[in-house]
Amino acid sequence: MTTTYLIRNARVLGGEPTDLLLRDGIIAEIGAGLTAEGAEVIDADGLIALPGLVDLHTHLREPGREDAETVDSGTSAAALGGFTAVHAMANTDPVADTAGVVEQVWRLGREAGHCDVFPVGAVTVGLAGERLAELGAMADSAARVRVFSDDGKCVSDAVLMRRALEYVKAFDGVIAQHAQEPRLTEEAQMNEGELSGRLGLRGWPAVAEEAIIARDCLLAAHVGSRLHVCHVSTAGSVELIRWAKRNGWNVTAEACPHHLLLTDELAATYDPIYKVNPPLRSATDVEALRQGLADGTIDVVATDHAPHPHEDKDCEWQAAAFGMLGLETALSIVQQTMVDTGLLDWAGVAERMATTPAQMGRRAGHGRPIQPGAAANVVLYDPAHTHVVDPTETASLSRNTPYAGRELPGRVVATFLRGRATVLDGKLT
Amino acid sequence: MKRHLLSAADLTRSDAELVLETAEELRSLADRPIKKLPALRGRTVVNLFFEDSTRTRISFEAAAKRLSADVINFSAKGSSLSKGESLKDTALTLEAMGADAVVIRHWASGAPHLLANSGWVRSSVVNAGDGTHEHPTQALLDAFTMWRHLGSLDGRRVTIVGDVLHSRVARSNALLLQTLGAEVTLVAPPTLLPVGVEGWGVETSYDLDAALPKADAVMMLRVQRERMNAAFFPSAREYSRRYGMDARRMGTLQDHALVMHPGPMIRGMEITADVADSPRSVIVEQVTNGVAVRMAVLYLLLGGSESALGGTTDVAGDAGKDRTIEGADGSATAGGAA
């Protein structure tokens, strides 16, 4: 029996204030002036209520790199960021390429209890890009995997990509591609442009992403399958996905908060906290991503939360690991870049951070509209709050946030997973 | 001058001219029987080399020793693939030993920048070549060499030829020469020019023959033969034919034009032996000038901003000590090191 919560004066999707009653795991009632015997009352004056966020792209590092993150610590960070579900990427050690590993990650998520953990299965054995992993076994496992990705590596072999796209149709799966032509990006360090030339850092050209996206869109159309493009980072990629959608092809795409805010100019610091894959791009690319997210070309925001231990970032740029934290700051960055700029309203945020990612992952219990009878996956968010990011305050085991010292808007006040508070007053319960 | 020399862009025109003038004073030392000044007595200069470079290291070593600094050579092997002790731990070790200046050569672009800005060390950091980024003292010695032969570099045309993409020498020269008023032309096959080079303020050309007649100085860059394995050019022979400096091309230069090379040369690849050994070639002089320029840089970063040899001069150093520097006869005392 869980606590009953009576949330007073929450603005659902930014609308007029109303009361929400969360009881027995569902949203029992919505309306003004609700009462409930014995309920814990939460004053949500000024707070926005959104469906619990769903991340399509999270690195939880367990098994294998428990020094960087565990399922428990990563999902704690997720809950603090307003997420009620995360998709855990497959590049663990061992790789999540068997039913055994995905079930283990799924079970660890249940035991931790901070949010639902939906494992992503590897497309190829060991992410090696040589032969298909047992995709069906992972789909049929207790983890019910529907999203498959070699994230971190690109399925660059065109035949293998075609077969993977075809094969997952049998269980309504989707291939989430890390679009990176490997030969064009050997030892690549940052966005290829004038700055990479000046800094003497090997360039990661936009064409290496766009060439794979173009090919994959054509392949997905050819075999009539579902393609999802991970962490789109360039204006050209947005244009290609717009073209694919215009053709009616089943292509979806995600953008990461850091690509919506930060630019490659930060590489001039040689501080590898800004080293990420795909790299930070130009201001033009940032603007194109924002427009693409606003007009629906880009379907979802996904964090690509990528924890790394301190020593892997406290070194030469070239020697440093790719990736940055993202779960706890995602909603703030989206507010700053999309809402405060007038590009997106809160309903749009809910769609791109909860509804659509849940649909794409085929997770019916998440991303539902805030209506009576729906599972009580709800986040309460204060958009008027501002805070300065302090890396030591994260629930992640790692500290590699690129926003340290930055003032960001907003604060997650409470997160409810099936009616149970995982976060209250901005703190883990 | 700034406290560190990480990039040629750190130097204003007056900074750069001060280095050249100081180097000119110090170069006269090379012709004296006692090639030593007490200017940096009691100071410690660490040569921290993460990448093999005998000539740059001994050049800095000679420069520091001629200024009476204590020199520690620290070779830290390792690469991005075989990580040894981290840069951080090495830096903390040097800091604990009390280095006043760290001269760093590193395979990673930006490593000197990291060292200077990380808070790991308090000493001045001199970039002695980092990855494919910069090599500012090389640019200073190149500018010094041209300045000695050509006078002011204002309006002079310098043509830099070869693997600009991978060359830290080209980057630093493009920056410094423009600061000093020269016009720079980069000549290379299109594959060896960086993306975005149009933003560098230089001219670029794929045609060496067209660029040579107007050049006041031609700087040939080293080209690694292995580059052809990554399809930057088809063969060493074709590269030499299109972009190598040979006697025929040298014949198209103006009479006063210099031929330069930062070394180490690959004779027969980017430059033929008869050109390298010709009277136009200032390649050996570049080495001599390298010591003088590095003395000037170390002196100015650690010592002061006044004349290095010009009699008794009070100089306020970075350490806040008043230092007295006198002539080359070895009789001087340095106030901070007494």
Contacts between the chains, C-beta under 8 A, distances in Angstrom:
chain1	res1	chain2	res2	distance
A	192	B	195	5.4
A	193	B	195	6.3
A	193	B	196	5.3
A	194	B	195	7.2
A	194	B	196	2.9
A	194	B	197	7.9
A	194	B	198	7.9
A	194	B	199	4.2
A	195	B	196	7.2
A	196	B	194	7.6
A	196	B	195	7.0
A	196	B	196	7.3
A	197	B	165	7.9
A	197	B	194	3.2
A	197	B	195	5.7
A	197	B	196	4.5
A	197	B	197	6.1
A	197	B	200	7.8
A	198	B	171	7.1
A	198	B	194	8.0
A	198	B	196	7.4
A	198	B	199	7.9
A	198	B	200	7.4
A	199	B	109	6.0
A	199	B	110	6.6
A	199	B	133	6.1
A	200	B	109	3.8
A	200	B	110	7.7
A	200	B	130	7.2
A	200	B	131	5.2
A	200	B	132	3.9
A	200	B	133	3.1
A	200	B	134	7.0
A	200	B	168	6.4
A	200	B	171	6.5
A	201	B	109	5.3
A	201	B	110	7.2
A	201	B	131	7.8
A	201	B	132	7.9
A	201	B	133	7.7
A	202	B	132	7.9
A	203	B	195	6.0
A	205	B	195	7.5
A	269	B	113	7.9
A	269	B	117	7.7
A	270	B	109	7.6
A	270	B	110	3.2
A	270	B	111	8.0
A	270	B	113	4.5
A	270	B	114	5.5
A	270	B	117	7.9
A	271	B	114	7.7
A	311	B	86	7.0
A	314	B	86	7.7
A	314	B	88	5.9
A	315	B	86	5.8
A	315	B	87	6.2
A	315	B	88	6.8
A	315	B	114	7.9
A	316	B	80	7.8
A	316	B	87	5.9
A	316	B	106	7.1
A	316	B	108	3.7
A	316	B	110	6.7
A	316	B	111	4.9
A	316	B	114	6.2
A	317	B	108	6.5
A	317	B	109	7.0
A	317	B	110	5.1
A	317	B	114	7.5
A	318	B	80	5.4
A	318	B	107	7.7
A	318	B	108	4.1
A	318	B	109	6.7
A	318	B	110	7.8
A	318	B	131	6.9
A	319	B	80	5.2
A	319	B	83	6.5
A	319	B	108	6.3
